[in-house]
Amino acid sequence: MTTSVETHDDVTVLTVTGEVDLATAPALENAIDAILGAEPAGLVIDLTAVSFLASAGMAALVAAHQRAGTTSIAVVADGPATSRQLKMTSLDRVFALHTTLDDALAGLRGN
């Protein structure tokens, strides 16, 4: 798993690539924590390039939501490797779930 960070105005985008499982979830949590430490207005976690999302990865997303404070969080997930699991576990009700990065950015800016 790899991550990269970009800033779009006042929203930080964390792009995640590869498999998010028990071995890689701590690295995802560290990346999210580093971003949240800067207290951005919004955080988009882009899982479009994730090929496998295990329960440990979903737990990292929930933990991020709980630690976000005033930072709004949106998740980009489209396809069977990510969005299906998030919907099956009702996590799409915990944070905003979008199918594209543009939709997520627009959604956060509309808040």
C-alpha positions in Angstrom: 0.0 0.0 0.0 1.2 3.5 -0.8 -0.3 6.9 0.0 0.1 10.4 -1.5 -1.2 13.7 -0.3 -2.4 16.7 -2.3 -4.1 19.9 -1.3 -7.1 21.3 -3.2 -7.7 24.8 -1.7 -8.7 24.0 1.9 -9.3 20.3 1.4 -6.5 17.7 1.7 -6.8 14.6 -0.5 -5.2 11.3 0.7 -4.9 8.9 -2.2 -4.5 5.3 -1.2 -3.2 2.6 -3.6 -2.9 -1.1 -3.3 -4.2 -3.4 -0.5 -5.3 -2.1 2.9 -5.2 -5.1 5.3 -4.0 -5.9 8.8 -0.3 -5.3 7.8 -0.9 -2.0 6.0 -3.7 -0.4 8.0 -1.3 1.1 10.6 0.5 3.0 7.8 -2.9 4.3 6.7 -3.8 5.4 10.2 -0.4 7.2 10.5 -1.0 9.0 7.2 -4.5 10.1 8.3 -3.3 11.2 11.7 -0.6 13.4 10.2 -3.2 15.1 8.0 -5.7 15.5 10.8 -2.9 17.0 13.0 -2.8 20.0 10.6 -6.6 20.5 11.1 -7.6 20.9 7.4 -11.2 22.0 6.8 -11.8 18.8 4.8 -10.2 15.5 4.2 -10.9 13.3 1.2 -9.7 9.7 1.5 -9.5 8.4 -2.1 -9.7 4.6 -2.2 -10.3 4.4 -6.0 -7.0 2.6 -6.5 -7.4 0.2 -3.6 -7.6 -3.4 -4.8 -8.5 -4.9 -1.4 -10.0 -3.3 1.7 -10.0 -5.5 4.8 -11.8 -4.9 8.1 -8.6 -3.4 9.5 -8.8 -0.7 6.8 -12.4 0.0 7.5 -11.6 0.3 11.2 -8.9 2.9 10.3 -11.6 4.9 8.4 -13.9 4.8 11.4 -11.1 5.8 13.8 -10.3 8.7 11.5 -13.9 9.8 11.6 -13.9 9.7 15.4 -10.7 11.7 15.6 -11.6 14.3 12.9 -12.9 17.0 15.2 -14.0 19.9 13.0 -12.5 18.4 9.9 -15.1 17.0 7.5 -14.3 13.7 6.0 -15.4 12.2 2.7 -14.4 8.8 1.1 -14.1 8.1 -2.6 -14.8 4.4 -3.3 -16.2 2.9 -6.4 -16.2 -0.8 -7.3 -16.4 -4.2 -5.6 -13.1 -3.9 -3.7 -14.1 -0.9 -1.7 -17.6 0.5 -2.0 -19.4 -2.8 -1.6 -17.8 -3.4 1.8 -18.4 0.1 3.0 -22.1 -0.2 2.1 -22.6 -3.7 3.5 -21.2 -2.6 6.8 -23.3 0.7 6.7 -20.2 2.8 6.9 -21.6 4.8 4.0 -23.8 6.3 6.7 -20.9 7.2 9.0 -19.1 9.4 6.4 -19.9 10.8 3.0 -19.2 8.2 0.3 -18.6 9.4 -3.3 -17.8 7.6 -6.5 -15.4 10.3 -7.8 -12.9 12.7 -6.4 -14.6 15.6 -8.0 -17.9 14.7 -6.3 -16.2 14.4 -3.0 -14.5 17.8 -3.3 -17.8 19.4 -4.4 -19.6 17.8 -1.4 -17.1 19.0 1.1 -17.0 22.5 -0.3 -20.8 22.6 -0.1 -20.7 22.1 3.6 
